[in-house]
Amino acid sequence: MNILLVLIPVTALVVIVGVALFFWAVNHQQFDDLDTPGILPLLDEPAPDTTPAATEDTTNTP
């Protein structure tokens, strides 16, 4: 029965921390876009840029 004197405050502390973390997440827009992160692995990666880079020839050849 004495364990209740420990468990009740510990449970209250865990609940308070959970509520505080929830409100922190809401204030920092963590729940704004719930759909996009789930489909990101399914999207194709963009094609790599295959155009050659414009390089200047700086050698002194006659």
PyMOL commands that set and color helices and strands:
alter all, ss='L'
color gray80, all
select helices_A, chain A and resi 4-27+36-42
alter helices_A, ss='H'
color red, helices_A
deselect
rebuild
show_as cartoon
